[in-house]
Every structure is written in C-alpha cells, then in structure tokens.
C-alpha cells in the first residue's frame, strides 16, 4: 500500500532544535522503522535523521538544531520506502527557550538544593523540561 500523509506541510519550531514533530498519515513502516529517513537541507549543510518513532499512522521525531540560531525556513523530506513527502520547518527565535537566571549560583555537592531557573518559553509544566547537571 502506498504512503499516505495527511498532516500539514509546514511546521513551526525552536531555533534550538528539539521540537517534537509528528507527521500523520497511513501505511508508515511500523514493522521496519529503518525504512523511514528524514533529510533537512540547510543553507550550508544537510542533516539526516533516522532516529524516528514510527507507528502505522504516524512518524514522530525531534527537529535538529539550527547552527546560526536565527529565524530560518528549512526544506525537509521524509522518505519512506522510496516514497517522499516534502515539508517545511519554520525555525523561530520567538519559540526558542532562553534562560535569564539560575539561582542559587553555587550549590552543595552533598545536600539537595532547590534550583530556580528563570526564562522564557520554558514550558507550562515540569514535564516540558529536562535538566541535566554536570553531564548526568
């Protein structure tokens, strides 16, 4: 059965990358996700993403980072078993999280410390953020 894509052809995301994008349709290769490849064409380089979550009716992936971190329009192609779907990813600085402060500046290595991170576009709940300290 041929690939059928039913979602839109334009998506908006953060210039920092990591925007969760789901393309919906039918006949995606759930049994063999390796058949699905995403290709992003930037001005000076290309990125291929083959780390996608593939279900029969959708493909979900995270957008790559824009190297110059500005508003940008990127052409992208989803290829599934030889069939292609072209779409556009609109990177927008207004959707990009920024951190304006972290308090306290010093924490104990022994005792738990509550950190307060202030900024914009950090999400609506704790489930929207992931924080890593010292590479952990």
N, C-alpha and C positions, 0 to 999 in steps of 0.2 A: 504494500500500500504506500502511496506517495506521502511525503511530509506535508503537513498542513499547518501553517502558522496563522493563529487568529488574533494575537496581540498586536499592539501598535508597532509602528516602525521608528518611533523616536522615544528616547528615554532620557531623563534628567538625573544627574548625579554629582557628587562632590568631586572637586578637583584633586582631593587627596586620595581618590580611589576608594575601593571597598564598598561601593554602593551595591546592595543586593538587587539584582535584576532577574526577573522571571519572564521568560518568553513562553507563551502558551500556544497550544495547538493540539495536533493529534499525530500519532504514529512516530513519536520520538523513540530512539532505540534504547529503551529501558533495560533490555537484556544485555546490551553491549554498549555501555556509555562511551567506550573508546571511539565509536563511530562519530561522535559529536565533537567538533572543534570550533572555537571562536577565534576570529582573527581581527585585531584592531589595527587600523592604519593611521599613525600619527604623522606629523609633518616630516620628522627626521628619523623615525624608526617604526618598526612594526612589533606587535606583541601577539603571540598565540597563546590562548588559554585552553588547556584540555582538562582542567580540573572543574568539572561541572557536575551538578546533581541532576541526573536525568531520570525522569519519570515518563510514563507513556504519553501524558498530556502536557508536559512542561519541561523546560530546562532552566535551571537556576545557577547563577554564577555571580562572582563579585567583580566589579569593574576594576581595571588596572589603574595605577597611579599615573597622573599626568606629570611629566617631568618638569615642566615650567610653571605648574600650579597657577594657571590663569583660566579664565573662561575660554573654552575651546569646543569645537564641534569635531567629533571623530567618527569616521566611517567605520562600520564594523560588519562582519559577515559571519553568520552561523552556517557551518557546513555539516550536514548530516547525511552520511552515506551517499555522497555525490550530489545531493540537492543543496541549494544555497538560499539563504534568506538574508537580505541586506537591511541594516538598520543604522540609525544614528544615535550616538550617545552625546548629549549636551552636558559637558562639564561646566559647572557653575561655582564660582567662588562663594556666592551667597549661600550655597548648600554645604560649604566646607566647614567642618568644626574648627574652632580656634580656642586656644587656652590662654586666658589672660592672667591667671594666677593659680598658684598651688600653695596651700597653707596647711601645716607649718612647713617652713623651708628645710628644717632638719628634723629627723625622726630617730627614735631609738631602734637599734638593731635587736634589742632584747624584748621590749614591751610593744604590744599592739598600739598603733597610733591611728586616729581617725584623720584622714586627709580630706581637705575640701578643695575641689577643683572647680574653678570658675571660668566660664567662657560662653561661647555662642554655638548653637547647633550641636549640642552635646547629647541630644535625645530627650525623650519625655520620661523615661524611667531607667532604673539601673540595668534593665535588660537590654537597653540600647547601647550600652558602653562596655568596653573591655579594657581593663587597665592592667599593665604589666610593669612590675618594678624590678629593676636590676636584672632584666632579661629573663625573669622567671615566667 
